[in-house]
């Protein structure tokens, strides 16, 4: 399953759960599947984040690879 497929399925599950028109047992099964898909997507995003490097230029004009992170405190590596 790709990230995009998982997101589409997660969106469908969300719509079904929000409709309120499905039995409780079915809702619980959909919720469990949604949790699995959320974990899958989260792991895929974490893996992608680790692979992304942003090239930046320091004050001396040297290129550095800055590891991408949504958080502050990114690590720099010389290129």
C-alpha positions, 0 to 999 in steps of 0.5 A: 500500500502506498502513502496516497492509497492509505490517505484515501482510505483514511479519508473514506473511513473518516467520512463513514464515521462522521456520517453516523449511519453505520452500526456500532460494531462496524464503526469500531472496526472502521476506527481500528482500521483508521488507527492502523492507517494513521500509524502507517502514514505517520511512519511513512512521513517519518521515513521521508523526513529522514531522507530529505536534506535541504542544501543551504549556504553558510556565511563563507559560501560553502554548501551544507546539507541541512537535515530536514525536520519539522522541529527546531534544532536541525543538524548540519552536515558539510557537503 
